[in-house]
Structure formats: C-alpha cells, structure tokens
Amino acid sequence: MYDSTDIQSNKGMAIIAYILFFVPLIAAKDSKFAMYHANQGLTLFLCCVIVNVVLGIIPLIGWILLPLANLALFIFAILGIVAAAQGQVKPLPVIGAYTLLK
C-alpha cells in the first residue's frame, strides 16, 4: 500500500505534519505517506481549535476540562509523531478515522 522508499524519504515531512500540517501539503504533495500524516495533523489541528473554542466558552466545567482535553490532544500529537518516525501508517486514537484530505 505504501512504498518503503516513499516512507524512508518522507519521514521528516510526516513528523512535521503534526506540528505544521500544511508544510507536507506544499513540500511533499506527491508522497502518499506524508499526505496521510498531513491529514492526521490537519484533523488534530481542527480538533484542537474546536475543543479550545467550545470549552473556552463554557464557564467553569469547560475551564476545568480544557487543560485535560489539551493534554489528551498533545498526547495524540506525540503518538502521531512517533508513528511517523517509525514509518507506520497508524490512525490517531478517536480522531484518526476521519479523512479530510484526499
């Protein structure tokens, strides 16, 4: 499914995708491996924005849950970076099933 030479040559772009999801969209748009991780990074970014906006608006309970949700999303980013560094195509927990980029 994923070419081993593609994985080896684009591991760096896949790792960057979890920090700045748009970089692989520009620099490695022909890499299926980098695009997979760019999709995971974009999904993670959108979840971060949505969670922070929604929980930031909700008084008290949202403010209590916000640090926990951000910690969970940070852990998801670490899991994605580790998977990319190991050359794995592994979806993130909970949010990894969604495909936003083709």
N, CA, C and O atoms as a GROMACS GRO file, in nm:
protein
  408
    1MET      N    1   0.083  -0.120   0.000
    1MET     CA    2   0.000   0.000   0.000
    1MET      C    3   0.087   0.126   0.000
    1MET      O    4   0.068   0.215  -0.083
    2TYR      N    5   0.183   0.135   0.092
    2TYR     CA    6   0.274   0.248   0.096
    2TYR      C    7   0.413   0.199   0.058
    2TYR      O    8   0.461   0.098   0.110
    3ASP      N    9   0.477   0.270  -0.032
    3ASP     CA   10   0.608   0.234  -0.083
    3ASP      C   11   0.715   0.260   0.024
    3ASP      O   12   0.716   0.367   0.085
    4SER      N   13   0.804   0.164   0.046
    4SER     CA   14   0.906   0.179   0.150
    4SER      C   15   1.004   0.293   0.119
    4SER      O   16   1.053   0.358   0.212
    5THR      N   17   1.032   0.318  -0.007
    5THR     CA   18   1.120   0.432  -0.040
    5THR      C   19   1.049   0.564  -0.012
    5THR      O   20   1.113   0.661   0.031
    6ASP      N   21   0.919   0.569  -0.037
    6ASP     CA   22   0.840   0.689  -0.005
    6ASP      C   23   0.842   0.714   0.145
    6ASP      O   24   0.858   0.828   0.190
    7ILE      N   25   0.826   0.609   0.222
    7ILE     CA   26   0.825   0.622   0.368
    7ILE      C   27   0.961   0.672   0.418
    7ILE      O   28   0.967   0.765   0.498
    8GLN      N   29   1.068   0.611   0.370
    8GLN     CA   30   1.202   0.649   0.416
    8GLN      C   31   1.238   0.793   0.378
    8GLN      O   32   1.299   0.865   0.456
    9SER      N   33   1.201   0.833   0.258
    9SER     CA   34   1.240   0.967   0.213
    9SER      C   35   1.149   1.078   0.266
    9SER      O   36   1.184   1.195   0.256
   10ASN      N   37   1.033   1.044   0.321
   10ASN     CA   38   0.940   1.146   0.367
   10ASN      C   39   0.904   1.135   0.515
   10ASN      O   40   0.802   1.190   0.558
   11LYS      N   41   0.985   1.066   0.592
   11LYS     CA   42   0.959   1.057   0.736
   11LYS      C   43   0.962   1.195   0.802
   11LYS      O   44   0.880   1.226   0.888
   12GLY      N   45   1.057   1.277   0.761
   12GLY     CA   46   1.068   1.412   0.817
   12GLY      C   47   0.944   1.496   0.791
   12GLY      O   48   0.896   1.566   0.880
   13MET      N   49   0.893   1.488   0.670
   13MET     CA   50   0.771   1.562   0.636
   13MET      C   51   0.652   1.509   0.715
   13MET      O   52   0.564   1.586   0.757
   14ALA      N   53   0.649   1.378   0.736
   14ALA     CA   54   0.538   1.318   0.812
   14ALA      C   55   0.543   1.364   0.958
   14ALA      O   56   0.439   1.389   1.018
   15ILE      N   57   0.662   1.376   1.013
   15ILE     CA   58   0.677   1.424   1.151
   15ILE      C   59   0.635   1.572   1.160
   15ILE      O   60   0.564   1.611   1.254
   16ILE      N   61   0.678   1.652   1.065
   16ILE     CA   62   0.643   1.794   1.062
   16ILE      C   63   0.492   1.815   1.050
   16ILE      O   64   0.438   1.915   1.097
   17ALA      N   65   0.424   1.719   0.987
   17ALA     CA   66   0.279   1.731   0.966
   17ALA      C   67   0.202   1.746   1.097
   17ALA      O   68   0.093   1.803   1.097
   18TYR      N   69   0.255   1.695   1.206
   18TYR     CA   70   0.185   1.706   1.335
   18TYR      C   71   0.212   1.840   1.404
   18TYR      O   72   0.145   1.875   1.501
   19ILE      N   73   0.308   1.913   1.354
   19ILE     CA   74   0.339   2.045   1.410
   19ILE      C   75   0.281   2.154   1.319
   19ILE      O   76   0.213   2.245   1.365
   20LEU      N   77   0.309   2.143   1.189
   20LEU     CA   78   0.257   2.236   1.087
   20LEU      C   79   0.202   2.152   0.972
   20LEU      O   80   0.276   2.118   0.880
   21PHE      N   81   0.075   2.118   0.977
   21PHE     CA   82   0.016   2.024   0.883
   21PHE      C   83   0.029   2.067   0.737
   21PHE      O   84   0.029   1.982   0.648
   22PHE      N   85   0.040   2.197   0.710
   22PHE     CA   86   0.041   2.246   0.572
   22PHE      C   87   0.176   2.233   0.503
   22PHE      O   88   0.183   2.242   0.380
   23VAL      N   89   0.284   2.212   0.578
   23VAL     CA   90   0.417   2.200   0.516
   23VAL      C   91   0.425   2.081   0.422
   23VAL      O   92   0.473   2.097   0.310
   24PRO      N   93   0.380   1.960   0.462
   24PRO     CA   94   0.384   1.849   0.366
   24PRO      C   95   0.291   1.869   0.246
   24PRO      O   96   0.314   1.815   0.139
   25LEU      N   97   0.186   1.947   0.265
   25LEU     CA   98   0.095   1.976   0.153
   25LEU      C   99   0.167   2.053   0.043
   25LEU      O  100   0.134   2.040  -0.075
   26ILE      N  101   0.266   2.132   0.082
   26ILE     CA  102   0.342   2.211  -0.014
   26ILE      C  103   0.467   2.137  -0.060
   26ILE      O  104   0.495   2.130  -0.180
   27ALA      N  105   0.542   2.082   0.035
   27ALA     CA  106   0.674   2.025   0.004
   27ALA      C  107   0.672   1.879  -0.040
   27ALA      O  108   0.764   1.836  -0.110
   28ALA      N  109   0.571   1.803   0.000
   28ALA     CA  110   0.571   1.660  -0.032
   28ALA      C  111   0.433   1.615  -0.080
   28ALA      O  112   0.382   1.511  -0.037
   29LYS      N  113   0.373   1.693  -0.168
   29LYS     CA  114   0.237   1.663  -0.211
   29LYS      C  115   0.223   1.535  -0.292
   29LYS      O  116   0.113   1.484  -0.308
   30ASP      N  117   0.335   1.482  -0.344
   30ASP     CA  118   0.330   1.358  -0.420
   30ASP      C  119   0.352   1.234  -0.333
   30ASP      O  120   0.340   1.122  -0.381
   31SER      N  121   0.383   1.254  -0.207
   31SER     CA  122   0.408   1.143  -0.115
   31SER      C  123   0.279   1.100  -0.047
   31SER      O  124   0.216   1.178   0.025
   32LYS      N  125   0.240   0.977  -0.070
   32LYS     CA  126   0.119   0.923  -0.007
   32LYS      C  127   0.136   0.915   0.144
   32LYS      O  128   0.042   0.940   0.220
   33PHE      N  129   0.257   0.879   0.188
   33PHE     CA  130   0.288   0.867   0.330
   33PHE      C  131   0.280   1.003   0.400
   33PHE      O  132   0.217   1.015   0.505
   34ALA      N  133   0.344   1.104   0.344
   34ALA     CA  134   0.341   1.237   0.403
   34ALA      C  135   0.200   1.295   0.401
   34ALA      O  136   0.160   1.364   0.495
   35MET      N  137   0.125   1.268   0.295
   35MET     CA  138  -0.012   1.320   0.287
   35MET      C  139  -0.103   1.253   0.390
   35MET      O  140  -0.193   1.317   0.445
   36TYR      N  141  -0.080   1.125   0.418
   36TYR     CA  142  -0.158   1.057   0.522
   36TYR      C  143  -0.136   1.128   0.656
   36TYR      O  144  -0.232   1.156   0.728
   37HIS      N  145  -0.010   1.155   0.688
   37HIS     CA  146   0.019   1.220   0.816
   37HIS      C  147  -0.022   1.368   0.815
   37HIS      O  148  -0.055   1.423   0.920
   38ALA      N  149  -0.020   1.431   0.699
   38ALA     CA  150  -0.072   1.569   0.690
   38ALA      C  151  -0.222   1.570   0.720
   38ALA      O  152  -0.272   1.661   0.786
   39ASN      N  153  -0.293   1.469   0.672
   39ASN     CA  154  -0.436   1.457   0.702
   39ASN      C  155  -0.458   1.438   0.852
   39ASN      O  156  -0.546   1.500   0.911
   40GLN      N  157  -0.377   1.352   0.914
   40GLN     CA  158  -0.388   1.331   1.058
   40GLN      C  159  -0.356   1.461   1.134
   40GLN      O  160  -0.422   1.493   1.233
   41GLY      N  161  -0.255   1.533   1.088
   41GLY     CA  162  -0.218   1.660   1.151
   41GLY      C  163  -0.327   1.765   1.137
   41GLY      O  164  -0.355   1.839   1.231
   42LEU      N  165  -0.389   1.772   1.019
   42LEU     CA  166  -0.500   1.866   0.998
   42LEU      C  167  -0.618   1.831   1.088
   42LEU      O  168  -0.679   1.920   1.148
   43THR      N  169  -0.652   1.703   1.097
   43THR     CA  170  -0.761   1.660   1.184
   43THR      C  171  -0.731   1.696   1.329
   43THR      O  172  -0.819   1.743   1.401
   44LEU      N  173  -0.609   1.674   1.371
   44LEU     CA  174  -0.568   1.708   1.507
   44LEU      C  175  -0.577   1.859   1.531
   44LEU      O  176  -0.626   1.903   1.635
   45PHE      N  177  -0.531   1.937   1.434
   45PHE     CA  178  -0.537   2.083   1.445
   45PHE      C  179  -0.682   2.132   1.459
   45PHE      O  180  -0.713   2.214   1.545
   46LEU      N  181  -0.769   2.080   1.373
   46LEU     CA  182  -0.910   2.121   1.380
   46LEU      C  183  -0.975   2.081   1.512
   46LEU      O  184  -1.055   2.156   1.567
   47CYS      N  185  -0.940   1.963   1.562
   47CYS     CA  186  -0.992   1.921   1.693
   47CYS      C  187  -0.942   2.014   1.804
   47CYS      O  188  -1.018   2.048   1.895
   48CYS      N  189  -0.818   2.054   1.795
   48CYS     CA  190  -0.762   2.148   1.895
   48CYS      C  191  -0.839   2.279   1.894
   48CYS      O  192  -0.876   2.331   2.000
   49VAL      N  193  -0.863   2.332   1.775
   49VAL     CA  194  -0.936   2.459   1.764
   49VAL      C  195  -1.077   2.444   1.818
   49VAL      O  196  -1.122   2.527   1.897
   50ILE      N  197  -1.147   2.341   1.776
   50ILE     CA  198  -1.286   2.321   1.820
   50ILE      C  199  -1.295   2.301   1.971
   50ILE      O  200  -1.377   2.363   2.037
   51VAL      N  201  -1.210   2.215   2.025
   51VAL     CA  202  -1.211   2.188   2.169
   51VAL      C  203  -1.181   2.315   2.248
   51VAL      O  204  -1.248   2.343   2.348
   52ASN      N  205  -1.082   2.393   2.205
   52ASN     CA  206  -1.046   2.514   2.278
   52ASN      C  207  -1.156   2.619   2.271
   52ASN      O  208  -1.182   2.688   2.370
   53VAL      N  209  -1.220   2.634   2.156
   53VAL     CA  210  -1.328   2.731   2.145
   53VAL      C  211  -1.448   2.689   2.228
   53VAL      O  212  -1.502   2.768   2.305
   54VAL      N  213  -1.490   2.563   2.212
   54VAL     CA  214  -1.610   2.517   2.283
   54VAL      C  215  -1.589   2.516   2.434
   54VAL      O  216  -1.671   2.570   2.509
   55LEU      N  217  -1.481   2.457   2.480
   55LEU     CA  218  -1.457   2.450   2.625
   55LEU      C  219  -1.421   2.587   2.683
   55LEU      O  220  -1.443   2.610   2.802
   56GLY      N  221  -1.366   2.675   2.603
   56GLY     CA  222  -1.336   2.810   2.649
   56GLY      C  223  -1.461   2.892   2.670
   56GLY      O  224  -1.461   2.983   2.754
   57ILE      N  225  -1.566   2.863   2.596
   57ILE     CA  226  -1.693   2.936   2.609
   57ILE      C  227  -1.773   2.889   2.730
   57ILE      O  228  -1.840   2.968   2.796
   58ILE      N  229  -1.766   2.759   2.758
   58ILE     CA  230  -1.845   2.702   2.869
   58ILE      C  231  -1.781   2.740   3.002
   58ILE      O  232  -1.666   2.704   3.029
   59PRO      N  233  -1.856   2.813   3.085
   59PRO     CA  234  -1.799   2.856   3.214
   59PRO      C  235  -1.777   2.737   3.309
   59PRO      O  236  -1.850   2.637   3.303
   60LEU      N  237  -1.681   2.749   3.392
   60LEU     CA  238  -1.643   2.658   3.498
   60LEU      C  239  -1.612   2.516   3.452
   60LEU      O  240  -1.495   2.476   3.453
   61ILE      N  241  -1.711   2.438   3.412
   61ILE     CA  242  -1.686   2.299   3.371
   61ILE      C  243  -1.593   2.295   3.250
   61ILE      O  244  -1.500   2.216   3.246
   62GLY      N  245  -1.619   2.381   3.153
   62GLY     CA  246  -1.532   2.387   3.035
   62GLY      C  247  -1.392   2.429   3.071
   62GLY      O  248  -1.295   2.377   3.016
   63TRP      N  249  -1.381   2.523   3.162
   63TRP     CA  250  -1.248   2.572   3.203
   63TRP      C  251  -1.171   2.465   3.280
   63TRP      O  252  -1.048   2.461   3.275
   64ILE      N  253  -1.244   2.378   3.349
   64ILE     CA  254  -1.179   2.268   3.421
   64ILE      C  255  -1.135   2.159   3.322
   64ILE      O  256  -1.027   2.102   3.335
   65LEU      N  257  -1.220   2.131   3.224
   65LEU     CA  258  -1.191   2.025   3.127
   65LEU      C  259  -1.089   2.066   3.021
   65LEU      O  260  -1.025   1.980   2.960
   66LEU      N  261  -1.074   2.195   2.998
   66LEU     CA  262  -0.985   2.243   2.891
   66LEU      C  263  -0.840   2.195   2.905
   66LEU      O  264  -0.784   2.146   2.807
   67PRO      N  265  -0.778   2.206   3.022
   67PRO     CA  266  -0.639   2.154   3.032
   67PRO      C  267  -0.630   2.004   3.008
   67PRO      O  268  -0.533   1.956   2.949
   68LEU      N  269  -0.730   1.929   3.053
   68LEU     CA  270  -0.729   1.784   3.032
   68LEU      C  271  -0.745   1.749   2.884
   68LEU      O  272  -0.678   1.659   2.833
   69ALA      N  273  -0.832   1.821   2.816
   69ALA     CA  274  -0.852   1.798   2.673
   69ALA      C  275  -0.726   1.835   2.595
   69ALA      O  276  -0.687   1.764   2.502
   70ASN      N  277  -0.662   1.946   2.632
   70ASN     CA  278  -0.539   1.985   2.565
   70ASN      C  279  -0.426   1.885   2.590
   70ASN      O  280  -0.345   1.860   2.502
   71LEU      N  281  -0.421   1.828   2.709
   71LEU     CA  282  -0.323   1.725   2.738
   71LEU      C  283  -0.347   1.602   2.652
   71LEU      O  284  -0.252   1.543   2.598
   72ALA      N  285  -0.472   1.562   2.637
   72ALA     CA  286  -0.506   1.447   2.553
   72ALA      C  287  -0.467   1.474   2.407
   72ALA      O  288  -0.412   1.386   2.341
   73LEU      N  289  -0.494   1.592   2.357
   73LEU     CA  290  -0.459   1.627   2.220
   73LEU      C  291  -0.307   1.633   2.201
   73LEU      O  292  -0.256   1.597   2.096
   74PHE      N  293  -0.236   1.679   2.302
   74PHE     CA  294  -0.090   1.680   2.298
   74PHE      C  295  -0.035   1.537   2.291
   74PHE      O  296   0.059   1.509   2.218
   75ILE      N  297  -0.095   1.448   2.368
   75ILE     CA  298  -0.055   1.307   2.366
   75ILE      C  299  -0.083   1.247   2.228
   75ILE      O  300  -0.004   1.168   2.178
   76PHE      N  301  -0.197   1.283   2.166
   76PHE     CA  302  -0.227   1.236   2.030
   76PHE      C  303  -0.118   1.282   1.933
   76PHE      O  304  -0.076   1.206   1.846
   77ALA      N  305  -0.073   1.407   1.947
   77ALA     CA  306   0.032   1.459   1.860
   77ALA      C  307   0.162   1.379   1.879
   77ALA      O  308   0.229   1.346   1.781
   78ILE      N  309   0.196   1.348   2.002
   78ILE     CA  310   0.317   1.269   2.030
   78ILE      C  311   0.303   1.129   1.968
   78ILE      O  312   0.398   1.078   1.909
   79LEU      N  313   0.186   1.068   1.982
   79LEU     CA  314   0.163   0.936   1.922
   79LEU      C  315   0.178   0.941   1.770
   79LEU      O  316   0.234   0.850   1.710
   80GLY      N  317   0.127   1.046   1.708
   80GLY     CA  318   0.140   1.063   1.564
   80GLY      C  319   0.284   1.082   1.521
   80GLY      O  320   0.326   1.026   1.420
   81ILE      N  321   0.358   1.161   1.595
   81ILE     CA  322   0.499   1.185   1.564
   81ILE      C  323   0.579   1.056   1.576
   81ILE      O  324   0.664   1.027   1.492
   82VAL      N  325   0.552   0.978   1.680
   82VAL     CA  326   0.623   0.851   1.699
   82VAL      C  327   0.590   0.755   1.585
   82VAL      O  328   0.680   0.689   1.532
   83ALA      N  329   0.462   0.747   1.547
   83ALA     CA  330   0.424   0.659   1.437
   83ALA      C  331   0.491   0.702   1.307
   83ALA      O  332   0.539   0.617   1.232
   84ALA      N  333   0.496   0.831   1.280
   84ALA     CA  334   0.560   0.881   1.158
   84ALA      C  335   0.710   0.852   1.160
   84ALA      O  336   0.767   0.815   1.058
   85ALA      N  337   0.774   0.870   1.274
   85ALA     CA  338   0.917   0.845   1.285
   85ALA      C  339   0.951   0.698   1.266
   85ALA      O  340   1.059   0.664   1.218
   86GLN      N  341   0.858   0.611   1.303
   86GLN     CA  342   0.879   0.467   1.286
   86GLN      C  343   0.835   0.417   1.149
   86GLN      O  344   0.847   0.298   1.118
   87GLY      N  345   0.783   0.507   1.066
   87GLY     CA  346   0.739   0.469   0.933
   87GLY      C  347   0.606   0.396   0.931
   87GLY      O  348   0.578   0.322   0.837
   88GLN      N  349   0.525   0.416   1.033
   88GLN     CA  350   0.396   0.348   1.042
   88GLN      C  351   0.284   0.435   0.989
   88GLN      O  352   0.289   0.558   0.997
   89VAL      N  353   0.183   0.370   0.935
   89VAL     CA  354   0.060   0.436   0.894
   89VAL      C  355  -0.046   0.389   0.993
   89VAL      O  356  -0.114   0.288   0.972
   90LYS      N  357  -0.057   0.464   1.100
   90LYS     CA  358  -0.141   0.425   1.214
   90LYS      C  359  -0.230   0.542   1.250
   90LYS      O  360  -0.179   0.650   1.281
   91PRO      N  361  -0.362   0.525   1.248
   91PRO     CA  362  -0.450   0.638   1.281
   91PRO      C  363  -0.442   0.679   1.428
   91PRO      O  364  -0.417   0.596   1.516
   92LEU      N  365  -0.463   0.806   1.452
   92LEU     CA  366  -0.465   0.857   1.589
   92LEU      C  367  -0.587   0.801   1.662
   92LEU      O  368  -0.689   0.773   1.599
   93PRO      N  369  -0.578   0.784   1.792
   93PRO     CA  370  -0.695   0.737   1.868
   93PRO      C  371  -0.811   0.836   1.856
   93PRO      O  372  -0.788   0.957   1.852
   94VAL      N  373  -0.930   0.789   1.850
   94VAL     CA  374  -1.056   0.864   1.849
   94VAL      C  375  -1.075   0.947   1.721
   94VAL      O  376  -1.179   0.934   1.656
   95ILE      N  377  -0.980   1.030   1.683
   95ILE     CA  378  -0.999   1.122   1.571
   95ILE      C  379  -0.934   1.076   1.441
   95ILE      O  380  -0.953   1.140   1.337
   96GLY      N  381  -0.859   0.968   1.444
   96GLY     CA  382  -0.781   0.925   1.328
   96GLY      C  383  -0.860   0.865   1.214
   96GLY      O  384  -0.806   0.846   1.105
   97ALA      N  385  -0.986   0.833   1.236
   97ALA     CA  386  -1.065   0.768   1.132
   97ALA      C  387  -1.116   0.865   1.027
   97ALA      O  388  -1.167   0.821   0.924
   98TYR      N  389  -1.104   0.993   1.050
   98TYR     CA  390  -1.159   1.092   0.957
   98TYR      C  391  -1.056   1.130   0.851
   98TYR      O  392  -0.939   1.156   0.882
   99THR      N  393  -1.101   1.134   0.726
   99THR     CA  394  -1.015   1.173   0.615
   99THR      C  395  -1.063   1.307   0.562
   99THR      O  396  -1.172   1.317   0.507
  100LEU      N  397  -0.981   1.410   0.578
  100LEU     CA  398  -1.015   1.543   0.531
  100LEU      C  399  -0.945   1.577   0.401
  100LEU      O  400  -0.995   1.656   0.322
  101LEU      N  401  -0.828   1.516   0.379
  101LEU     CA  402  -0.751   1.540   0.257
  101LEU      C  403  -0.750   1.413   0.172
  101LEU      O  404  -0.738   1.302   0.224
  102LYS      N  405  -0.763   1.431   0.044
  102LYS     CA  406  -0.757   1.315  -0.048
  102LYS      C  407  -0.622   1.308  -0.113
  102LYS      O  408  -0.597   1.218  -0.193
   0.00000   0.00000   0.00000
